[in-house]
């Protein structure tokens, strides 16, 4: 396994996880990578490691540049084990290396993960001289763990951003200009929506912390390294973290006998008639993490479910639980619940309650249609939406 030199004396030594398809409930159809970076200087420094189980690939890439025993410093930007899991394996090779982690949370918690090793805490404003280069530490708590931090090298204008600006994207290419831009930006948006959307305020604070830094390269913890499109990914993070929405609608549903599905299609027609882009998602077919990616910038969200055993359909309940965990609790998104029912009809009120819990504004009172919707009921449903859009 060969390292990739990303700047003179600085190497990507991470690993590629071609087969990753699920990350905490988030579908990762393009796999991922666990990026680590080796800086050759007076003090040889490793920034981040890799997920447990990938130590051989990590050590092989390091060994293609230097003997791992020569590593002096290890920077742990984030304790989550997809980034820090190989610390014990690396420390076996260089037992006297100093591990730097963010204080207080990183320093407090890292021994619980890896036992008694040589740890040192750093805080905002601290820097580490490694020879011809300096590393500055920028805590970014709750992006997306309390211990998260960026590391910045001013001499090289490189921001080692760990989970910030990342994507779950496995590729042999390392830089943003080497892959399809639209695919890359979609994966960056999907990553933000499914990992960081809840932490929009913290993302905005992190952006402010690096706003005055000259940045040529953003060396991410997952996926592709930003170089040509640094400005574009920063601009998108500003947009996403501000929680601004676009005039578009997302309609999500499950259906047993197509009645709720028919209602969903009439809702789509209403938005379309007003020239508002609308996307229809059947939860039996579409994964929740793909839907949430569209919700990130959508102004309107409608959720439909028939009633099954006095409850929502399990797919709808799962989707709303996932969405509630990620929701930034804003009032900028307009939502409503709908569905058909046979007798009790409790599911529609339950869906509405969950949308309220997400922090969304209930824009239309829950819409319930008993049994198979008639043409007149469907017309009325469509008109209700149209009137609200007028």
N, C-alpha and C positions, 0 to 999 in steps of 0.2 A: 504494500500500500504506500503510495507516494503522497507527500505533502504538496500543497500548491502555494507558491509564493505569491502573495497578494500585494506586497510592496517590498522593496529591498530589505531583506533580513526579517521579514514578517510572513509567517506561513499559516495557511489554513491546515489544521491537522485533525479535523473532525471526522465524523463517520456518517454514512448514508444509510438510512433505514428504509429500504425500498418497499418493504412489506407492511409498514404501519398503515392500518386502515381505521383505527379508532383511537382517539385521544380524549379520555374522560367524557365519552358520549358524543364527541365531535368527530364526524366522519372525515377521514384524511385520505381521500381517494388518490392523491398523488404521493403518498408516503411522506417522509420528512428527512431531516438531517439534524444531527446534534453537533453544533459547530464549536470547535475549540481553536485557539490561535496561539502560536508559538513565536515569541520575539527573541531573536538572537542579539544579545548585547552583553555588556560586562556582567550583568546579572541575567541569566537566561530565565525567561518568564513564560509561564503557560497561563493563558486566560480561558477559564472554564475547562470542563472535561467532557464527559459524554454519559449517556444512559448506561445503567448497569447491564452487563451482558455484551457490551461492545468494546471491552478493554483491549482485546487483541488488535482490533482495527485502529484504535486510537494510538496505542503504543507503537504499532507498526509505522504509522505515519510520522510520529515523533522521531522514531529511530531512523527514518529516511533522511533526517536533517542532522540530529545529534543523538548521542547516547542519553536516554531519559535520566540517567543518574546525574547528569550535569545540570538539571533544572534547579534553580535557586528559589524561585518564587512561583506560587500558584495563586491566581486570583479567582475567587469564587464569587461571581456576580449574583448568584441566585442559588439557593439551597435545593430547589426541586430536583429530584433525582435524575431527570432527563438531562440535566446540566452538570450535576455534581456527583453522579453515581460512581464515576471511575476515580474519584479522589483516592480511595484506599489503594487501588491498583497502581496508580502513579506514585503514591507515597512509598510503596514497597520498593520502587526503583530508586527513589531519591528521599530517603527517610529524614534527611536534615533540612529539607525544603521548608520555607515559611509559607503558610497559607494565610492569605488576606481575605477577610470577609467583612460585610457591612455590620457596623454596630448600631444599636445594641442587639437587634434581633438575630442577625446572622451569627454573631459571636456567642450569643446565648444558646442558640439552637443547634449549631453545627456539631457539637459534641454528642448530641442525642442521635445524630445520624451516623457519625463515623468514629466515635470514641475519642480517646485522648491523643490528639495529634498537635502539631505545632501551629496554633492559631494566633492571629493578631487581628484586632478589630480596627476598622477605619471609619471615618466620618466625613461629612461634607467639608470640603476645603483641604482635606488631607491629600498628599501626593507622595509618590514613591519614585526615587531616582534609580534607574536601572543601568546607567552609563551615559550614553549619548541621548537617551530618551527619558522622558518623565511620564509617569502615569498618574492622572488625577481621578479621584473617586467622587462620583455624583450619586448619592442615595436617591432612589426613586421608589419610596415605600408604596406598597400595594399596586405595583405594576408588574406582576399581580400578586406578589407575596410581600409580607412586611420587611423582608430582608433584601429586596431587589435593589440593585444599583447598576449604573453605567460606569465604564472605565474609559477615560479619554486620554489619548496620546497627542499632545499639542504639536510636537515636532513632526508628526506624520499626518496630523489632521484626521485621525481615525477615531471614531466612536464605537467602542465595543458595547453593544446595546442589549445583549442577552435577549429577553423576550420582547423588548420593544422593536417594532418595525419588522418582526419576523413573519415567516410563512411556513406552513407544513408543506414542503415541496422538495421531493427527492430529485436530484439531477446530477449529471456529471459536470455540468457547467457550474461555475462559481459566481459569475457576475451578472448583474441585471441586464446588460446589453447583449448577453449571450443566449437569452431565452425569450420567448414570446412575451412582450410587455403586457398585453391584456390579460394573459393567463397569470402572470406574476402578480399584477395588481389585484386581480380577483382573489387570489390566494391570500394576499396581504389583508384584503378587506374581510375575507372569511375568518382569518386568524383574529383580527381585531374584534369582529362581531362575537365570536364564540369564546374568546379568552379575556378580552379587555373591555368590552362594552360597559360592563358594570362600573369600571374604574375610569370613566371619562374624565372626571375631575382630576384624578391623579395623573392621567395621561397628559392633560393640559398643563399641569404643574411641571411634569417632566420636560415637556416641550419648552416651557419658559426657562427651565434650568439650562438647556443647551442652545437656546436661541441666539446667544451672542458668540457661540463657538464657530470657528471656521471648520467645516466638515467636508472632507473629500470622499471619505468612505464610511459607510455604516456597516460594521461587521456584526451581523445578527447572530443570535443563538440558534435559530432554526432557518433553514432554507437558503435563499440566495442573498449574496452580499450586494448592497446598494453602492453604486459608484457614479454611473451616468445619470441616474434618476433620483439622486438624493433629494433634490428640491421637491420633486413630485410626491415622494412618499411622505415627506414632512408636511407638505400642503394637505395631503389627504388625512393625515393624523390630526391636523388642526381642525379639519372639517368634521371628522368622525367624533373627536373628543368634544367638540362644541355642541354635538347632538342636533345639528341642523337637519331638517328633513326636506325631502323633495315631494312634489305633487305626484305621488304614485300610491297605488293601493295593493295590499297583499291580502288575499282571501284564502283562508286555511280551513280545511274541513275533513271530516270522515263521514261516511254514510253507510247505512245497512242496505236499504232498498232504493237508493238513488234519489230519495225525496230531498234530503239535505243537500245532496250534490246538485240537484236541479235549482234549488234556491241559490246556491253559490254561483251558479252560472248566470243567473239573472242579476245578481249583484255585480258581477264582472261587467255585464252588459250596461248597467247603469253608469259605472265609471267610464267605460269606453265611450258612451254617448256624450259624456262631458269632456271627452278628449283627455282623460286622465289615464295614463298607463296602469294597467291592472294585471297582476299575476295570480293565477289560480294554482293552489297546491293541495293535492289529495294526500293525506297523511299515510295512506296505505302504500304509496309509491315513493313519496319524497322524504328525504331525511331531514330531521329537525334542524340540523346545523346548516344545511343549505338554505332553508327557509329563513332562519335568523339572519343570515348574511344579507338577504334582501330587506328584512325588517329594519336593519341598521339605519337605512336612509329613507324609509317609507313613512309618509304622513298618516295613512289610513290602514288600519288592521281590522279585518273582520274574521271571526272564528265561529265555525258552525259544527254542531254535533247533534245527532239524534240522542234519545234517552235509552240507555241500556241498564236494566236492573236499578233504576232510580238514580243513575249516575251518567256522567259523560262517557263517551267511548274511551277506552284506555289510551288509545293513540292521542286523543285530544288532551286528556289529562296529563299525559307525559310531555306533550309539546308545551302546554301552558306552565307546567312545573319548570321545565328547562328555560323557557322564556322569562319567567319570573325571577329566576336566579341570575339572569344576565341583564335584566331591565335596569336602565339608569334612573328609573322612578321619575321620569319627566312628565310634564303635562302637555308636551307638544304633539303627541301622537293621539289621533282620534280613532276610537275603536267601537265595535259593537259585537254582540253575540246573536246567533241565529240558529234555527234548527227545526226539524219536524219531530213529532212525537206521536205515540199511540194513545197513552192515557195520562201518565203523571207529568211528563215534560220537565222534570227537574234539571236536566242537563243544561238548558239554555241559561238559566239563572246562575248555575254554578260557573259556567264559562264567563259570564259577565262579571261575577265576583272575582275571578282570577285575573281578568283584564284590569279591574280596578286595583287589585293588589300589585300589578305591574306598574302602576302609576299612570296608566293611560286614561285619558278623558273619555267617558262614555258619551259618544256622539249621537247615537241612536239607541233608544231603549230596546231591550231584547226583543227579537222578532221570532214568534212561535207560530208554527202552522201545524194543525192536527192532521195526521195521516198523510195522504197524498195531496200535494198542493194543487189546487184548481188553477185554471188559467187566470181567473179573476184575482186570486190570492197572489199569484206570481206577479201579475201586473201591478198590484198594490205594493208589493215588496219593492219592485223596481222604482215605482213612483216615490216611495218613502225615501229612498237613497237619492234620487234625482232632486227632490225638494230640498234635502239638506245640502246638496251641492249647489243649489241655485243662489 
